Amino acid sequence: MRAFNAHGPLPDGSQSVESAIAMINGLFGYGGPSQMLHGAERAVTLETDRSSPFYALAQVTLGHADVSSATSIARYRRCRTSPQ
C-alpha cells in the first residue's frame, strides 16, 4: 500500500493511502503500543474533514490506541482538549 502514497484522496473518502495505513496501524498495532499510538496520531493529523466518517474513525482510533497503550496522561490530556 505504501507505494500508492502520492495518490491523494481515495474513492472511499479517506484523505490518502497514508491515512488508511495510519488508521490500520492505530487500530491493530502491528509494531507494538508505541507504533499503534504513532499511527493513530498520524491518522488524526491527516483526517481533518469533520464531515467525513474517516475523521470520526481517526478520533476513535486515537482513543483506542491511548487505552491500548495505557497512556493515561495522554488520555486525560486528549479528553480535556477534544472538540465538543
Sequence and secondary structure as in RCSB ss.txt:
>XXXX:A:sequence
MRAFNAHGPLPDGSQSVESAIAMINGLFGYGGPSQMLHGAERAVTLETDRSSPFYALAQVTLGHADVSSATSIAR
YRRCRTSPQ
>XXXX:A:secstr
 GGGGGG S TTS S HHHHHHHHHHHH TT HHHHHHHHHHHHHH   TTSHHHHHHHHHHHHHHHHTT HHHH
HHHHHH   
